Amino acid sequence: MPILAEETSCFPADLFEAAAEPSHERKWWSVYTKSRQEKALARQLEGMNVPFYLPLVPQVSNVGKRPVRSLLPLFSCYVFVFANDDERVSTLSTKRVTQILCAGDQARMTSDLLNIRTLIAAGAPLTVESRLEPGKRVRVKNGALAGMEGVIVTRRGSDRLLVAMEFLQQGVSIEINDYQVEPL
């Protein structure tokens, strides 16, 4: 199956280690892009040495009769930038951005983005959840997702672990069995 060129989803590679340290200079910004401009913005930010995270998930589609694997943004029109004020202004000057918002709780934003990154790395199919619902908070007991916290929701007759991006009021869910979690 043909594979399109890999896109950088996290720049620099140690972004989350730097974001975990409290910094008054850099903050997480949620950048809302023009339609279908997420990857182009990410490439431009990398060229400008502006730290960012663009959650990408694989998707297989057919081009003619051939299956093609591509990487699509998990959250349509969003790129998460870890920038100082000068880098924020540089991001706005790309002409690919329609809105930029600072995350109020920086530690929570770092935690939410790390959770999303862990779910993507697990390789299981994810479902974007745009309507967050109250439910039972749980923690995964074992496996690749051990320690991850989320809310149990039921979709199409199966239990799913919903990991929320509170700032966006969106999240992603992954199918999970009840024996894999414990209540908080």
C-alpha positions in Angstrom: 0.0 0.0 0.0 1.5 3.4 -1.0 2.4 5.6 1.9 2.4 9.3 1.6 5.4 11.2 3.0 5.5 11.3 6.8 4.5 14.6 8.4 6.1 16.0 11.5 3.4 16.0 14.2 5.6 17.2 17.1 8.4 19.8 16.9 10.9 19.6 18.5 11.0 15.9 19.4 11.4 16.8 23.1 8.5 19.3 23.1 6.6 17.7 26.0 9.6 17.5 28.2 10.1 21.2 27.8 6.3 21.9 28.3 6.3 19.9 31.5 8.7 22.4 33.1 6.9 25.6 34.4 7.8 28.4 32.1 6.6 32.0 32.1 8.0 32.7 28.7 6.2 29.9 26.7 2.6 29.0 26.8 0.3 26.6 25.0 -1.8 28.3 22.3 -4.7 26.6 20.5 -4.4 27.8 16.9 -7.6 27.6 14.8 -6.5 27.4 11.1 -8.2 28.1 7.9 -9.8 24.9 6.4 -7.4 22.2 5.5 -4.3 24.2 6.5 -3.1 22.3 9.6 -0.3 20.4 7.9 0.9 23.4 5.9 1.0 25.5 9.0 2.9 22.8 10.8 5.5 22.7 8.0 5.8 26.4 8.1 6.1 26.5 11.9 8.9 23.9 11.8 10.7 26.0 9.3 10.4 29.0 11.6 11.5 26.8 14.6 8.2 27.4 16.5 7.4 24.4 18.8 4.0 22.8 18.0 2.0 19.6 18.3 -0.4 18.5 15.5 -2.1 15.2 16.5 -2.2 13.1 13.3 -4.0 9.8 12.8 -3.6 7.3 9.9 -6.5 6.8 7.5 -6.7 4.5 4.5 -8.7 5.6 1.5 -8.9 4.4 -2.0 -7.5 6.3 -4.9 -8.8 4.6 -8.0 -8.5 0.9 -7.0 -5.5 1.4 -4.8 -5.6 1.9 -1.1 -3.5 4.9 0.1 -2.5 5.5 3.7 -2.4 9.2 4.7 -2.2 11.1 8.0 -5.0 13.4 8.9 -5.4 15.9 11.8 -7.3 14.4 14.7 -8.9 17.7 15.5 -9.9 19.5 12.3 -8.5 23.0 12.0 -6.4 22.9 15.2 -2.7 23.0 15.8 -1.3 23.4 19.3 1.6 25.8 19.6 4.0 26.1 22.6 5.3 29.6 22.0 6.5 32.9 23.5 4.9 36.2 22.4 7.2 36.7 19.4 6.6 33.2 18.1 2.8 33.7 18.6 3.0 36.8 16.4 5.0 34.9 13.8 2.3 32.2 13.8 -0.4 34.8 13.2 1.7 36.2 10.3 1.5 33.0 8.3 -1.9 33.9 6.9 -3.1 30.4 7.7 -4.6 31.2 11.1 -8.1 32.5 11.8 -7.9 32.5 15.6 -5.5 31.9 18.4 -6.4 31.3 22.1 -4.2 30.9 25.1 -4.9 27.9 27.3 -6.0 29.0 30.8 -4.6 26.0 32.6 -1.2 25.3 31.1 -0.6 22.1 33.2 -3.9 20.7 32.2 -3.3 21.4 28.5 0.1 19.7 28.7 -1.6 16.7 30.4 -4.5 16.5 27.8 -2.1 16.7 24.9 0.1 14.0 26.4 -2.9 11.8 26.8 -3.9 12.3 23.2 -0.4 11.5 22.1 -0.4 8.3 24.1 -3.7 7.2 22.6 -2.4 7.8 19.0 0.8 5.9 19.8 -1.3 2.9 21.0 -2.4 2.5 17.4 -6.0 1.6 18.2 -8.8 3.2 16.2 -9.9 6.5 17.7 -13.2 8.3 17.5 -13.5 12.0 17.8 -16.0 13.0 20.4 -17.4 16.5 20.1 -20.0 16.3 22.8 -18.6 15.6 26.2 -20.9 13.8 28.6 -20.8 13.3 32.3 -19.9 9.7 33.2 -17.9 7.5 35.4 -14.2 8.6 35.8 -11.8 5.7 35.6 -8.1 4.9 35.4 -6.6 2.3 33.1 -5.0 -0.5 35.3 -2.6 -2.2 32.8 -1.4 -2.3 29.3 -0.1 0.4 27.0 -2.5 2.9 28.4 -1.8 2.1 32.1 -2.3 5.2 34.3 -4.4 7.1 31.8 -7.5 8.7 33.2 -10.8 9.3 31.4 -14.6 8.9 31.4 -16.5 5.8 30.4 -19.1 6.4 27.7 -21.2 4.0 25.6 -21.2 4.4 21.9 -22.9 1.9 19.5 -23.3 -0.7 22.2 -19.7 -0.7 23.4 -17.9 0.9 26.3 -15.3 3.5 25.3 -12.7 5.4 27.3 -13.2 9.1 26.5 -10.1 11.3 26.9 -11.1 14.9 26.8 -9.4 18.1 25.6 -11.3 20.3 28.0 -10.1 23.4 26.4 -11.7 22.5 23.0 -14.7 20.7 24.6 -13.8 17.8 22.4 -12.0 14.5 23.0 -11.2 11.1 21.5 -12.4 7.7 22.6 -11.0 4.2 22.4 -12.8 1.0 22.9 -12.0 -0.6 26.3 -13.2 -3.5 28.4 -14.4 -3.0 32.0 -11.7 -5.3 33.4 -9.0 -2.9 32.1 -10.2 0.0 34.3 -10.7 1.0 37.9 -12.9 3.7 39.3 -11.3 6.9 40.6 
